[in-house]
Amino acid sequence: MPIQSMAFPDYSSHASLIFLPHGVRVIAAWLLGWRSVIALLPGVFLAYYYLAGASVFELSRLIGMAVAVVVAPFLFYLARALGWDVAPRSDRKPSWSSIMIIGGLAAVVSSTLTNLAFGSTATEYFAYLIGDISGLFFLMLFLMFSFRALRK
């Protein structure tokens, strides 16, 4: 956010244009399924508390937290129900492109629902969408190069 504030001083939103936690949500949902909701909820609550303070218990914030932790596992569940099994298995390589597609869909759904709950403007929606997609992309890129380096 500090670099973002220097690059875009007139943009006063809390939306990060590279939101790496979205990538964490997608990877956690892919690996843990519905259990990722329990794993991620404490961190999401603390992040909302840090930004909102005592107003973290307002309905819009609670909906935002629910959206943040439920959308990605739901989309992986929906993909599996529709016959598109991308679940991690030891007998096959992961389909990273499938994970990215579901993560991109999760970004669209999360941005839409979160901004509906907050009553945000279209600019906010696109900032959240850009942040989620770029965060997923850069996290996956970082992990890919890290794991490749560890294999050597």
JOCORNOR-V27558 format. One record per residue. RES is the residue in three letters. PHI is phi in radians with two decimals (none if undefined). BURIAL is # if it has 16 or more other ideal C-beta (glycine too) atoms within 10 Angstrom, else .. Layout:
BEGIN
res->{RES,RES}
phi->{PHI,PHI}
burial->{BURIAL,BURIAL}
END
This chain:
BEGIN
res->{MET,PRO,ILE,GLN,SER,MET,ALA,PHE,PRO,ASP,TYR,SER,SER,HIS,ALA,SER,LEU,ILE,PHE,LEU,PRO,HIS,GLY,VAL,ARG,VAL,ILE,ALA,ALA,TRP,LEU,LEU,GLY,TRP,ARG,SER,VAL,ILE,ALA,LEU,LEU,PRO,GLY,VAL,PHE,LEU,ALA,TYR,TYR,TYR,LEU,ALA,GLY,ALA,SER,VAL,PHE,GLU,LEU,SER,ARG,LEU,ILE,GLY,MET,ALA,VAL,ALA,VAL,VAL,VAL,ALA,PRO,PHE,LEU,PHE,TYR,LEU,ALA,ARG,ALA,LEU,GLY,TRP,ASP,VAL,ALA,PRO,ARG,SER,ASP,ARG,LYS,PRO,SER,TRP,SER,SER,ILE,MET,ILE,ILE,GLY,GLY,LEU,ALA,ALA,VAL,VAL,SER,SER,THR,LEU,THR,ASN,LEU,ALA,PHE,GLY,SER,THR,ALA,THR,GLU,TYR,PHE,ALA,TYR,LEU,ILE,GLY,ASP,ILE,SER,GLY,LEU,PHE,PHE,LEU,MET,LEU,PHE,LEU,MET,PHE,SER,PHE,ARG,ALA,LEU,ARG,LYS}
phi->{none,-1.08,-1.18,-1.07,-1.14,-1.27,-1.29,-2.22,-1.15,-1.47,-1.60,-1.82,-1.57,-1.50,-1.29,-1.52,-1.40,-2.32,-1.79,-1.06,-1.03,-1.13,-1.09,-1.12,-1.07,-1.18,-1.10,-1.10,-1.14,-1.14,-1.39,-1.84,1.17,-1.17,-1.12,-1.11,-1.04,-1.18,-1.20,-1.61,-1.00,-1.04,-1.17,-1.14,-1.06,-1.10,-1.12,-1.14,-1.11,-1.08,-1.42,-1.90,1.15,-1.15,-1.35,-1.07,-1.61,-1.19,-1.00,-1.10,-1.22,-1.11,-1.12,-1.03,-1.14,-1.09,-1.06,-1.03,-1.71,-1.75,-1.07,-1.10,-1.09,-1.11,-1.20,-1.16,-1.10,-1.09,-1.05,-1.14,-1.14,-1.54,1.63,-1.87,-1.50,-1.96,-1.04,-1.20,-2.44,-1.29,-1.60,-2.62,-1.33,-1.19,-1.64,-1.10,-1.15,-1.14,-1.12,-1.15,-1.11,-1.14,-1.12,-1.15,-1.10,-1.11,-1.12,-1.11,-1.15,-1.07,-1.07,-1.10,-1.18,-1.10,-1.26,-1.15,-1.13,-1.52,1.17,-1.44,-1.47,-1.11,-1.07,-1.09,-1.00,-1.18,-1.14,-1.10,-1.11,-1.08,-1.09,-1.15,-1.18,-1.17,-1.11,-1.09,-1.07,-1.23,-1.14,-1.10,-1.10,-1.06,-1.12,-1.06,-1.20,-1.14,-1.19,-1.14,-1.18,-1.18,-1.25,-1.46}
burial->{.,.,.,#,.,.,.,.,.,.,.,.,.,.,#,#,#,#,#,#,#,#,#,#,#,#,#,#,#,#,.,#,#,.,.,#,#,.,.,#,.,.,.,#,#,.,.,#,.,.,.,.,.,.,.,#,.,.,.,.,#,.,.,#,#,#,#,#,#,#,#,#,#,#,#,#,.,.,#,.,.,.,.,.,.,#,.,.,.,.,.,.,.,.,.,.,.,.,#,#,.,#,#,#,#,#,#,#,#,#,#,.,#,#,#,.,#,#,.,#,.,.,.,#,#,.,#,#,#,#,#,#,#,#,#,#,#,.,#,#,.,.,.,.,.,.,.,.,.,.,.,.}
END
